[in-house]
């Protein structure tokens, strides 16, 4: 008999635990609900990460295009000065 796999889905956790006294108030926490909220947090973090990556990719492409344009301008000016 495996005790870990047979734990209930709902666990009572004391919210007020004074020293040497039994818990005054108990709060019921549903493990499934906390798993769902954890998954929602992960999804939000994933969306934030993907949005940061998208903006970074746009900035990197803009920077590469700008550098290429500068190089082309330098080459063009160089040809004007020395056509041969």
PDB file of N, CA, C and O in Angstrom:
ATOM      1  N   UNK A   1       0.842  -1.195   0.000  1.00  0.00           N
ATOM      2  CA  UNK A   1       0.000   0.000   0.000  1.00  0.00           C
ATOM      3  C   UNK A   1       0.879   1.247   0.000  1.00  0.00           C
ATOM      4  O   UNK A   1       1.665   1.465   0.922  1.00  0.00           O
ATOM      5  N   UNK A   2       0.742   2.033  -1.007  1.00  0.00           N
ATOM      6  CA  UNK A   2       1.553   3.237  -1.165  1.00  0.00           C
ATOM      7  C   UNK A   2       0.795   4.431  -0.588  1.00  0.00           C
ATOM      8  O   UNK A   2      -0.233   4.834  -1.133  1.00  0.00           O
ATOM      9  N   UNK A   3       1.290   4.991   0.500  1.00  0.00           N
ATOM     10  CA  UNK A   3       0.581   6.078   1.183  1.00  0.00           C
ATOM     11  C   UNK A   3       0.644   7.383   0.403  1.00  0.00           C
ATOM     12  O   UNK A   3      -0.297   8.175   0.453  1.00  0.00           O
ATOM     13  N   UNK A   4       1.715   7.617  -0.303  1.00  0.00           N
ATOM     14  CA  UNK A   4       1.878   8.888  -1.016  1.00  0.00           C
ATOM     15  C   UNK A   4       0.841   9.019  -2.127  1.00  0.00           C
ATOM     16  O   UNK A   4       0.283  10.100  -2.320  1.00  0.00           O
ATOM     17  N   UNK A   5       0.575   7.951  -2.853  1.00  0.00           N
ATOM     18  CA  UNK A   5      -0.381   8.018  -3.956  1.00  0.00           C
ATOM     19  C   UNK A   5      -1.830   8.024  -3.478  1.00  0.00           C
ATOM     20  O   UNK A   5      -2.733   8.340  -4.253  1.00  0.00           O
ATOM     21  N   UNK A   6      -2.062   7.682  -2.223  1.00  0.00           N
ATOM     22  CA  UNK A   6      -3.425   7.615  -1.707  1.00  0.00           C
ATOM     23  C   UNK A   6      -3.798   8.842  -0.888  1.00  0.00           C
ATOM     24  O   UNK A   6      -4.751   8.796  -0.110  1.00  0.00           O
ATOM     25  N   UNK A   7      -3.058   9.947  -1.050  1.00  0.00           N
ATOM     26  CA  UNK A   7      -3.394  11.165  -0.319  1.00  0.00           C
ATOM     27  C   UNK A   7      -4.662  11.782  -0.898  1.00  0.00           C
ATOM     28  O   UNK A   7      -4.903  11.682  -2.101  1.00  0.00           O
ATOM     29  N   UNK A   8      -5.473  12.417  -0.059  1.00  0.00           N
ATOM     30  CA  UNK A   8      -6.700  13.039  -0.571  1.00  0.00           C
ATOM     31  C   UNK A   8      -6.383  14.276  -1.395  1.00  0.00           C
ATOM     32  O   UNK A   8      -5.324  14.884  -1.239  1.00  0.00           O
ATOM     33  N   UNK A   9      -7.315  14.644  -2.278  1.00  0.00           N
ATOM     34  CA  UNK A   9      -7.140  15.835  -3.112  1.00  0.00           C
ATOM     35  C   UNK A   9      -7.328  17.114  -2.318  1.00  0.00           C
ATOM     36  O   UNK A   9      -6.789  18.156  -2.692  1.00  0.00           O
ATOM     37  N   UNK A  10      -8.078  17.055  -1.234  1.00  0.00           N
ATOM     38  CA  UNK A  10      -8.343  18.246  -0.432  1.00  0.00           C
ATOM     39  C   UNK A  10      -7.620  18.094   0.900  1.00  0.00           C
ATOM     40  O   UNK A  10      -7.769  17.081   1.583  1.00  0.00           O
ATOM     41  N   UNK A  11      -6.840  19.102   1.261  1.00  0.00           N
ATOM     42  CA  UNK A  11      -6.049  19.066   2.480  1.00  0.00           C
ATOM     43  C   UNK A  11      -6.397  20.289   3.312  1.00  0.00           C
ATOM     44  O   UNK A  11      -6.542  21.388   2.778  1.00  0.00           O
ATOM     45  N   UNK A  12      -6.530  20.097   4.625  1.00  0.00           N
ATOM     46  CA  UNK A  12      -6.815  21.221   5.525  1.00  0.00           C
ATOM     47  C   UNK A  12      -5.492  21.756   6.057  1.00  0.00           C
ATOM     48  O   UNK A  12      -4.667  20.998   6.565  1.00  0.00           O
ATOM     49  N   UNK A  13      -5.295  23.071   5.938  1.00  0.00           N
ATOM     50  CA  UNK A  13      -4.075  23.715   6.420  1.00  0.00           C
ATOM     51  C   UNK A  13      -4.476  24.792   7.427  1.00  0.00           C
ATOM     52  O   UNK A  13      -5.315  25.637   7.113  1.00  0.00           O
ATOM     53  N   UNK A  14      -3.898  24.781   8.627  1.00  0.00           N
ATOM     54  CA  UNK A  14      -4.257  25.803   9.613  1.00  0.00           C
ATOM     55  C   UNK A  14      -3.749  27.171   9.175  1.00  0.00           C
ATOM     56  O   UNK A  14      -2.627  27.302   8.687  1.00  0.00           O
ATOM     57  N   UNK A  15      -4.590  28.187   9.354  1.00  0.00           N
ATOM     58  CA  UNK A  15      -4.168  29.542   8.999  1.00  0.00           C
ATOM     59  C   UNK A  15      -3.734  30.331  10.235  1.00  0.00           C
ATOM     60  O   UNK A  15      -2.868  31.200  10.136  1.00  0.00           O
ATOM     61  N   UNK A  16      -4.315  30.045  11.375  1.00  0.00           N
ATOM     62  CA  UNK A  16      -3.898  30.673  12.633  1.00  0.00           C
ATOM     63  C   UNK A  16      -3.422  29.574  13.558  1.00  0.00           C
ATOM     64  O   UNK A  16      -4.218  28.735  13.980  1.00  0.00           O
ATOM     65  N   UNK A  17      -2.137  29.559  13.883  1.00  0.00           N
ATOM     66  CA  UNK A  17      -1.618  28.510  14.754  1.00  0.00           C
ATOM     67  C   UNK A  17      -0.861  29.139  15.918  1.00  0.00           C
ATOM     68  O   UNK A  17       0.362  29.269  15.863  1.00  0.00           O
ATOM     69  N   UNK A  18      -1.579  29.531  16.977  1.00  0.00           N
ATOM     70  CA  UNK A  18      -0.876  30.051  18.148  1.00  0.00           C
ATOM     71  C   UNK A  18      -0.082  28.935  18.820  1.00  0.00           C
ATOM     72  O   UNK A  18      -0.417  27.758  18.682  1.00  0.00           O
ATOM     73  N   UNK A  19       0.953  29.300  19.536  1.00  0.00           N
ATOM     74  CA  UNK A  19       1.778  28.306  20.219  1.00  0.00           C
ATOM     75  C   UNK A  19       0.962  27.581  21.288  1.00  0.00           C
ATOM     76  O   UNK A  19       0.208  28.211  22.029  1.00  0.00           O
ATOM     77  N   UNK A  20       1.108  26.305  21.365  1.00  0.00           N
ATOM     78  CA  UNK A  20       0.485  25.438  22.368  1.00  0.00           C
ATOM     79  C   UNK A  20      -1.034  25.425  22.326  1.00  0.00           C
ATOM     80  O   UNK A  20      -1.656  24.978  23.290  1.00  0.00           O
ATOM     81  N   UNK A  21      -1.646  25.887  21.271  1.00  0.00           N
ATOM     82  CA  UNK A  21      -3.104  25.845  21.147  1.00  0.00           C
ATOM     83  C   UNK A  21      -3.455  25.141  19.846  1.00  0.00           C
ATOM     84  O   UNK A  21      -2.693  25.197  18.881  1.00  0.00           O
ATOM     85  N   UNK A  22      -4.601  24.482  19.818  1.00  0.00           N
ATOM     86  CA  UNK A  22      -5.016  23.883  18.550  1.00  0.00           C
ATOM     87  C   UNK A  22      -5.344  24.981  17.539  1.00  0.00           C
ATOM     88  O   UNK A  22      -5.624  26.111  17.938  1.00  0.00           O
ATOM     89  N   UNK A  23      -5.317  24.682  16.279  1.00  0.00           N
ATOM     90  CA  UNK A  23      -5.628  25.705  15.278  1.00  0.00           C
ATOM     91  C   UNK A  23      -7.022  26.288  15.502  1.00  0.00           C
ATOM     92  O   UNK A  23      -7.981  25.563  15.765  1.00  0.00           O
ATOM     93  N   UNK A  24      -7.111  27.604  15.393  1.00  0.00           N
ATOM     94  CA  UNK A  24      -8.376  28.289  15.605  1.00  0.00           C
ATOM     95  C   UNK A  24      -9.241  28.185  14.363  1.00  0.00           C
ATOM     96  O   UNK A  24     -10.441  27.922  14.450  1.00  0.00           O
ATOM     97  N   UNK A  25      -8.636  28.390  13.226  1.00  0.00           N
ATOM     98  CA  UNK A  25      -9.385  28.391  11.978  1.00  0.00           C
ATOM     99  C   UNK A  25      -8.655  27.511  10.973  1.00  0.00           C
ATOM    100  O   UNK A  25      -7.427  27.530  10.890  1.00  0.00           O
ATOM    101  N   UNK A  26      -9.411  26.753  10.224  1.00  0.00           N
ATOM    102  CA  UNK A  26      -8.817  25.891   9.205  1.00  0.00           C
ATOM    103  C   UNK A  26      -9.274  26.387   7.839  1.00  0.00           C
ATOM    104  O   UNK A  26     -10.426  26.784   7.662  1.00  0.00           O
ATOM    105  N   UNK A  27      -8.373  26.357   6.896  1.00  0.00           N
ATOM    106  CA  UNK A  27      -8.713  26.761   5.536  1.00  0.00           C
ATOM    107  C   UNK A  27      -8.569  25.545   4.634  1.00  0.00           C
ATOM    108  O   UNK A  27      -7.571  24.827   4.697  1.00  0.00           O
ATOM    109  N   UNK A  28      -9.561  25.325   3.807  1.00  0.00           N
ATOM    110  CA  UNK A  28      -9.535  24.181   2.891  1.00  0.00           C
ATOM    111  C   UNK A  28      -8.864  24.614   1.590  1.00  0.00           C
ATOM    112  O   UNK A  28      -9.238  25.624   0.992  1.00  0.00           O
ATOM    113  N   UNK A  29      -7.878  23.845   1.164  1.00  0.00           N
ATOM    114  CA  UNK A  29      -7.188  24.125  -0.093  1.00  0.00           C
ATOM    115  C   UNK A  29      -7.377  22.931  -1.014  1.00  0.00           C
ATOM    116  O   UNK A  29      -7.103  21.792  -0.636  1.00  0.00           O
ATOM    117  N   UNK A  30      -7.834  23.194  -2.193  1.00  0.00           N
ATOM    118  CA  UNK A  30      -8.012  22.143  -3.188  1.00  0.00           C
ATOM    119  C   UNK A  30      -6.731  22.062  -4.003  1.00  0.00           C
ATOM    120  O   UNK A  30      -6.360  23.033  -4.662  1.00  0.00           O
ATOM    121  N   UNK A  31      -6.049  20.924  -3.972  1.00  0.00           N
ATOM    122  CA  UNK A  31      -4.777  20.760  -4.683  1.00  0.00           C
ATOM    123  C   UNK A  31      -4.947  20.976  -6.181  1.00  0.00           C
ATOM    124  O   UNK A  31      -4.068  21.537  -6.835  1.00  0.00           O
ATOM    125  N   UNK A  32      -6.075  20.533  -6.722  1.00  0.00           N
ATOM    126  CA  UNK A  32      -6.295  20.689  -8.157  1.00  0.00           C
ATOM    127  C   UNK A  32      -6.353  22.165  -8.544  1.00  0.00           C
ATOM    128  O   UNK A  32      -5.829  22.559  -9.587  1.00  0.00           O
ATOM    129  N   UNK A  33      -6.991  22.981  -7.701  1.00  0.00           N
ATOM    130  CA  UNK A  33      -7.092  24.409  -7.998  1.00  0.00           C
ATOM    131  C   UNK A  33      -5.718  25.054  -7.979  1.00  0.00           C
ATOM    132  O   UNK A  33      -5.427  25.910  -8.815  1.00  0.00           O
ATOM    133  N   UNK A  34      -4.865  24.657  -7.036  1.00  0.00           N
ATOM    134  CA  UNK A  34      -3.534  25.259  -6.977  1.00  0.00           C
ATOM    135  C   UNK A  34      -2.691  24.830  -8.185  1.00  0.00           C
ATOM    136  O   UNK A  34      -1.869  25.605  -8.673  1.00  0.00           O
ATOM    137  N   UNK A  35      -2.892  23.604  -8.662  1.00  0.00           N
ATOM    138  CA  UNK A  35      -2.186  23.166  -9.870  1.00  0.00           C
ATOM    139  C   UNK A  35      -2.630  23.989 -11.071  1.00  0.00           C
ATOM    140  O   UNK A  35      -1.815  24.375 -11.909  1.00  0.00           O
ATOM    141  N   UNK A  36      -3.939  24.256 -11.147  1.00  0.00           N
ATOM    142  CA  UNK A  36      -4.459  25.049 -12.256  1.00  0.00           C
ATOM    143  C   UNK A  36      -3.902  26.460 -12.226  1.00  0.00           C
ATOM    144  O   UNK A  36      -3.534  27.008 -13.265  1.00  0.00           O
ATOM    145  N   UNK A  37      -3.837  27.058 -11.027  1.00  0.00           N
ATOM    146  CA  UNK A  37      -3.308  28.424 -10.937  1.00  0.00           C
ATOM    147  C   UNK A  37      -1.820  28.438 -11.272  1.00  0.00           C
ATOM    148  O   UNK A  37      -1.324  29.405 -11.851  1.00  0.00           O
ATOM    149  N   UNK A  38      -1.111  27.382 -10.916  1.00  0.00           N
ATOM    150  CA  UNK A  38       0.313  27.278 -11.256  1.00  0.00           C
ATOM    151  C   UNK A  38       0.472  27.206 -12.776  1.00  0.00           C
ATOM    152  O   UNK A  38       1.364  27.838 -13.343  1.00  0.00           O
ATOM    153  N   UNK A  39      -0.390  26.438 -13.423  1.00  0.00           N
ATOM    154  CA  UNK A  39      -0.336  26.335 -14.884  1.00  0.00           C
ATOM    155  C   UNK A  39      -0.672  27.674 -15.535  1.00  0.00           C
ATOM    156  O   UNK A  39      -0.076  28.043 -16.547  1.00  0.00           O
ATOM    157  N   UNK A  40      -1.631  28.403 -14.952  1.00  0.00           N
ATOM    158  CA  UNK A  40      -1.986  29.717 -15.482  1.00  0.00           C
ATOM    159  C   UNK A  40      -0.804  30.677 -15.355  1.00  0.00           C
ATOM    160  O   UNK A  40      -0.528  31.445 -16.277  1.00  0.00           O
ATOM    161  N   UNK A  41      -0.108  30.638 -14.221  1.00  0.00           N
ATOM    162  CA  UNK A  41       1.066  31.493 -14.025  1.00  0.00           C
ATOM    163  C   UNK A  41       2.140  31.153 -15.054  1.00  0.00           C
ATOM    164  O   UNK A  41       2.766  32.045 -15.626  1.00  0.00           O
ATOM    165  N   UNK A  42       2.348  29.858 -15.284  1.00  0.00           N
ATOM    166  CA  UNK A  42       3.339  29.444 -16.283  1.00  0.00           C
ATOM    167  C   UNK A  42       2.962  29.961 -17.659  1.00  0.00           C
ATOM    168  O   UNK A  42       3.813  30.433 -18.413  1.00  0.00           O
ATOM    169  N   UNK A  43       1.666  29.868 -17.982  1.00  0.00           N
ATOM    170  CA  UNK A  43       1.202  30.329 -19.294  1.00  0.00           C
ATOM    171  C   UNK A  43       1.425  31.834 -19.449  1.00  0.00           C
ATOM    172  O   UNK A  43       1.835  32.298 -20.513  1.00  0.00           O
ATOM    173  N   UNK A  44       1.159  32.587 -18.396  1.00  0.00           N
ATOM    174  CA  UNK A  44       1.381  34.036 -18.431  1.00  0.00           C
ATOM    175  C   UNK A  44       2.862  34.337 -18.605  1.00  0.00           C
ATOM    176  O   UNK A  44       3.238  35.202 -19.397  1.00  0.00           O
ATOM    177  N   UNK A  45       3.712  33.611 -17.854  1.00  0.00           N
ATOM    178  CA  UNK A  45       5.156  33.806 -17.984  1.00  0.00           C
ATOM    179  C   UNK A  45       5.622  33.452 -19.389  1.00  0.00           C
ATOM    180  O   UNK A  45       6.462  34.149 -19.960  1.00  0.00           O
ATOM    181  N   UNK A  46       5.083  32.372 -19.949  1.00  0.00           N
ATOM    182  CA  UNK A  46       5.444  31.974 -21.312  1.00  0.00           C
ATOM    183  C   UNK A  46       5.059  33.058 -22.308  1.00  0.00           C
ATOM    184  O   UNK A  46       5.825  33.378 -23.217  1.00  0.00           O
ATOM    185  N   UNK A  47       3.856  33.627 -22.132  1.00  0.00           N
ATOM    186  CA  UNK A  47       3.420  34.689 -23.045  1.00  0.00           C
ATOM    187  C   UNK A  47       4.327  35.899 -22.927  1.00  0.00           C
ATOM    188  O   UNK A  47       4.693  36.501 -23.936  1.00  0.00           O
ATOM    189  N   UNK A  48       4.697  36.266 -21.692  1.00  0.00           N
ATOM    190  CA  UNK A  48       5.590  37.412 -21.489  1.00  0.00           C
ATOM    191  C   UNK A  48       6.939  37.143 -22.146  1.00  0.00           C
ATOM    192  O   UNK A  48       7.497  38.020 -22.805  1.00  0.00           O
ATOM    193  N   UNK A  49       7.465  35.925 -21.967  1.00  0.00           N
ATOM    194  CA  UNK A  49       8.751  35.556 -22.552  1.00  0.00           C
ATOM    195  C   UNK A  49       8.685  35.638 -24.076  1.00  0.00           C
ATOM    196  O   UNK A  49       9.573  36.198 -24.717  1.00  0.00           O
ATOM    197  N   UNK A  50       7.622  35.072 -24.646  1.00  0.00           N
ATOM    198  CA  UNK A  50       7.492  35.086 -26.104  1.00  0.00           C
ATOM    199  C   UNK A  50       7.372  36.505 -26.632  1.00  0.00           C
ATOM    200  O   UNK A  50       7.914  36.823 -27.690  1.00  0.00           O
ATOM    201  N   UNK A  51       6.666  37.359 -25.904  1.00  0.00           N
ATOM    202  CA  UNK A  51       6.537  38.754 -26.328  1.00  0.00           C
ATOM    203  C   UNK A  51       7.897  39.460 -26.278  1.00  0.00           C
ATOM    204  O   UNK A  51       8.231  40.224 -27.183  1.00  0.00           O
ATOM    205  N   UNK A  52       8.690  39.205 -25.214  1.00  0.00           N
ATOM    206  CA  UNK A  52      10.039  39.797 -25.133  1.00  0.00           C
ATOM    207  C   UNK A  52      10.911  39.303 -26.282  1.00  0.00           C
ATOM    208  O   UNK A  52      11.641  40.089 -26.886  1.00  0.00           O
ATOM    209  N   UNK A  53      10.841  37.999 -26.589  1.00  0.00           N
ATOM    210  CA  UNK A  53      11.632  37.444 -27.695  1.00  0.00           C
ATOM    211  C   UNK A  53      11.226  38.088 -29.023  1.00  0.00           C
ATOM    212  O   UNK A  53      12.080  38.427 -29.842  1.00  0.00           O
ATOM    213  N   UNK A  54       9.908  38.254 -29.229  1.00  0.00           N
ATOM    214  CA  UNK A  54       9.424  38.851 -30.473  1.00  0.00           C
ATOM    215  C   UNK A  54       9.960  40.269 -30.625  1.00  0.00           C
ATOM    216  O   UNK A  54      10.434  40.649 -31.696  1.00  0.00           O
ATOM    217  N   UNK A  55       9.883  41.058 -29.538  1.00  0.00           N
ATOM    218  CA  UNK A  55      10.383  42.444 -29.608  1.00  0.00           C
ATOM    219  C   UNK A  55      11.892  42.470 -29.823  1.00  0.00           C
ATOM    220  O   UNK A  55      12.400  43.315 -30.561  1.00  0.00           O
ATOM    221  N   UNK A  56      12.613  41.547 -29.182  1.00  0.00           N
ATOM    222  CA  UNK A  56      14.059  41.490 -29.357  1.00  0.00           C
ATOM    223  C   UNK A  56      14.421  41.110 -30.786  1.00  0.00           C
ATOM    224  O   UNK A  56      15.364  41.661 -31.353  1.00  0.00           O
ATOM    225  N   UNK A  57      13.687  40.181 -31.368  1.00  0.00           N
ATOM    226  CA  UNK A  57      13.944  39.780 -32.755  1.00  0.00           C
ATOM    227  C   UNK A  57      13.713  40.940 -33.714  1.00  0.00           C
ATOM    228  O   UNK A  57      14.467  41.124 -34.669  1.00  0.00           O
ATOM    229  N   UNK A  58      12.672  41.718 -33.458  1.00  0.00           N
ATOM    230  CA  UNK A  58      12.400  42.886 -34.302  1.00  0.00           C
ATOM    231  C   UNK A  58      13.547  43.892 -34.175  1.00  0.00           C
ATOM    232  O   UNK A  58      14.023  44.425 -35.178  1.00  0.00           O
ATOM    233  N   UNK A  59      13.992  44.149 -32.929  1.00  0.00           N
ATOM    234  CA  UNK A  59      15.083  45.102 -32.715  1.00  0.00           C
ATOM    235  C   UNK A  59      16.377  44.611 -33.367  1.00  0.00           C
ATOM    236  O   UNK A  59      17.117  45.409 -33.943  1.00  0.00           O
ATOM    237  N   UNK A  60      16.657  43.315 -33.283  1.00  0.00           N
ATOM    238  CA  UNK A  60      17.873  42.762 -33.882  1.00  0.00           C
ATOM    239  C   UNK A  60      17.838  42.903 -35.405  1.00  0.00           C
ATOM    240  O   UNK A  60      18.845  43.252 -36.021  1.00  0.00           O
ATOM    241  N   UNK A  61      16.676  42.633 -36.012  1.00  0.00           N
ATOM    242  CA  UNK A  61      16.552  42.771 -37.469  1.00  0.00           C
ATOM    243  C   UNK A  61      16.721  44.233 -37.881  1.00  0.00           C
ATOM    244  O   UNK A  61      17.378  44.529 -38.879  1.00  0.00           O
ATOM    245  N   UNK A  62      16.138  45.132 -37.120  1.00  0.00           N
ATOM    246  CA  UNK A  62      16.266  46.558 -37.414  1.00  0.00           C
ATOM    247  C   UNK A  62      17.734  46.980 -37.346  1.00  0.00           C
ATOM    248  O   UNK A  62      18.206  47.742 -38.191  1.00  0.00           O
ATOM    249  N   UNK A  63      18.445  46.487 -36.347  1.00  0.00           N
ATOM    250  CA  UNK A  63      19.861  46.812 -36.188  1.00  0.00           C
ATOM    251  C   UNK A  63      20.686  46.254 -37.350  1.00  0.00           C
ATOM    252  O   UNK A  63      21.558  46.946 -37.876  1.00  0.00           O
ATOM    253  N   UNK A  64      20.417  45.007 -37.755  1.00  0.00           N
ATOM    254  CA  UNK A  64      21.141  44.413 -38.887  1.00  0.00           C
ATOM    255  C   UNK A  64      20.883  45.194 -40.170  1.00  0.00           C
ATOM    256  O   UNK A  64      21.806  45.461 -40.940  1.00  0.00           O
ATOM    257  N   UNK A  65      19.627  45.557 -40.394  1.00  0.00           N
ATOM    258  CA  UNK A  65      19.279  46.315 -41.607  1.00  0.00           C
ATOM    259  C   UNK A  65      19.977  47.673 -41.619  1.00  0.00           C
ATOM    260  O   UNK A  65      20.458  48.128 -42.657  1.00  0.00           O
ATOM    261  N   UNK A  66      20.026  48.310 -40.455  1.00  0.00           N
ATOM    262  CA  UNK A  66      20.670  49.620 -40.350  1.00  0.00           C
ATOM    263  C   UNK A  66      22.179  49.507 -40.643  1.00  0.00           C
ATOM    264  O   UNK A  66      22.746  50.339 -41.350  1.00  0.00           O
ATOM    265  N   UNK A  67      22.811  48.468 -40.088  1.00  0.00           N
ATOM    266  CA  UNK A  67      24.239  48.250 -40.319  1.00  0.00           C
ATOM    267  C   UNK A  67      24.513  47.995 -41.797  1.00  0.00           C
ATOM    268  O   UNK A  67      25.465  48.534 -42.360  1.00  0.00           O
ATOM    269  N   UNK A  68      23.671  47.166 -42.426  1.00  0.00           N
ATOM    270  CA  UNK A  68      23.849  46.874 -43.849  1.00  0.00           C
ATOM    271  C   UNK A  68      23.704  48.144 -44.680  1.00  0.00           C
ATOM    272  O   UNK A  68      24.456  48.356 -45.631  1.00  0.00           O
ATOM    273  N   UNK A  69      22.748  48.980 -44.327  1.00  0.00           N
ATOM    274  CA  UNK A  69      22.549  50.239 -45.045  1.00  0.00           C
ATOM    275  C   UNK A  69      23.785  51.143 -44.899  1.00  0.00           C
ATOM    276  O   UNK A  69      24.219  51.764 -45.870  1.00  0.00           O
ATOM    277  N   UNK A  70      24.348  51.214 -43.683  1.00  0.00           N
ATOM    278  CA  UNK A  70      25.566  52.019 -43.479  1.00  0.00           C
ATOM    279  C   UNK A  70      26.725  51.487 -44.315  1.00  0.00           C
ATOM    280  O   UNK A  70      27.463  52.257 -44.928  1.00  0.00           O
ATOM    281  N   UNK A  71      26.879  50.154 -44.335  1.00  0.00           N
ATOM    282  CA  UNK A  71      27.956  49.553 -45.132  1.00  0.00           C
ATOM    283  C   UNK A  71      27.764  49.861 -46.620  1.00  0.00           C
ATOM    284  O   UNK A  71      28.725  50.169 -47.325  1.00  0.00           O
ATOM    285  N   UNK A  72      26.526  49.775 -47.086  1.00  0.00           N
ATOM    286  CA  UNK A  72      26.246  50.072 -48.495  1.00  0.00           C
ATOM    287  C   UNK A  72      26.565  51.533 -48.816  1.00  0.00           C
ATOM    288  O   UNK A  72      27.104  51.839 -49.880  1.00  0.00           O
ATOM    289  N   UNK A  73      26.225  52.437 -47.882  1.00  0.00           N
ATOM    290  CA  UNK A  73      26.510  53.859 -48.099  1.00  0.00           C
ATOM    291  C   UNK A  73      28.020  54.112 -48.144  1.00  0.00           C
ATOM    292  O   UNK A  73      28.494  54.894 -48.968  1.00  0.00           O
ATOM    293  N   UNK A  74      28.766  53.460 -47.272  1.00  0.00           N
ATOM    294  CA  UNK A  74      30.225  53.616 -47.274  1.00  0.00           C
ATOM    295  C   UNK A  74      30.798  53.117 -48.588  1.00  0.00           C
ATOM    296  O   UNK A  74      31.649  53.775 -49.186  1.00  0.00           O
ATOM    297  N   UNK A  75      30.336  51.956 -49.041  1.00  0.00           N
ATOM    298  CA  UNK A  75      30.816  51.412 -50.321  1.00  0.00           C
ATOM    299  C   UNK A  75      30.456  52.324 -51.493  1.00  0.00           C
ATOM    300  O   UNK A  75      31.261  52.505 -52.407  1.00  0.00           O
ATOM    301  N   UNK A  76      29.270  52.891 -51.472  1.00  0.00           N
ATOM    302  CA  UNK A  76      28.838  53.805 -52.530  1.00  0.00           C
ATOM    303  C   UNK A  76      29.718  55.053 -52.554  1.00  0.00           C
ATOM    304  O   UNK A  76      30.146  55.489 -53.622  1.00  0.00           O
ATOM    305  N   UNK A  77      29.989  55.633 -51.376  1.00  0.00           N
ATOM    306  CA  UNK A  77      30.835  56.832 -51.293  1.00  0.00           C
ATOM    307  C   UNK A  77      32.260  56.514 -51.737  1.00  0.00           C
ATOM    308  O   UNK A  77      32.924  57.326 -52.381  1.00  0.00           O
ATOM    309  N   UNK A  78      32.711  55.315 -51.378  1.00  0.00           N
ATOM    310  CA  UNK A  78      34.060  54.898 -51.769  1.00  0.00           C
ATOM    311  C   UNK A  78      34.150  54.810 -53.300  1.00  0.00           C
ATOM    312  O   UNK A  78      35.163  55.208 -53.873  1.00  0.00           O
ATOM    313  N   UNK A  79      33.131  54.306 -53.959  1.00  0.00           N
ATOM    314  CA  UNK A  79      33.121  54.231 -55.416  1.00  0.00           C
ATOM    315  C   UNK A  79      33.052  55.612 -56.071  1.00  0.00           C
ATOM    316  O   UNK A  79      33.619  55.824 -57.143  1.00  0.00           O
ATOM    317  N   UNK A  80      32.360  56.543 -55.426  1.00  0.00           N
ATOM    318  CA  UNK A  80      32.307  57.915 -55.973  1.00  0.00           C
ATOM    319  C   UNK A  80      33.678  58.576 -55.924  1.00  0.00           C
ATOM    320  O   UNK A  80      34.069  59.288 -56.849  1.00  0.00           O
ATOM    321  N   UNK A  81      34.395  58.334 -54.847  1.00  0.00           N
ATOM    322  CA  UNK A  81      35.720  58.950 -54.691  1.00  0.00           C
ATOM    323  C   UNK A  81      36.711  58.290 -55.631  1.00  0.00           C
ATOM    324  O   UNK A  81      37.474  58.976 -56.311  1.00  0.00           O
ATOM    325  N   UNK A  82      36.707  56.973 -55.676  1.00  0.00           N
ATOM    326  CA  UNK A  82      37.655  56.233 -56.505  1.00  0.00           C
ATOM    327  C   UNK A  82      36.880  55.293 -57.423  1.00  0.00           C
ATOM    328  O   UNK A  82      36.609  54.152 -57.049  1.00  0.00           O
ATOM    329  N   UNK A  83      36.522  55.752 -58.609  1.00  0.00           N
ATOM    330  CA  UNK A  83      35.683  54.933 -59.495  1.00  0.00           C
ATOM    331  C   UNK A  83      36.389  53.710 -60.052  1.00  0.00           C
ATOM    332  O   UNK A  83      35.719  52.804 -60.548  1.00  0.00           O
ATOM    333  N   UNK A  84      37.716  53.644 -59.992  1.00  0.00           N
ATOM    334  CA  UNK A  84      38.433  52.505 -60.594  1.00  0.00           C
ATOM    335  C   UNK A  84      38.811  51.519 -59.576  1.00  0.00           C
ATOM    336  O   UNK A  84      39.419  50.499 -59.901  1.00  0.00           O
TER     337      UNK A  84
END
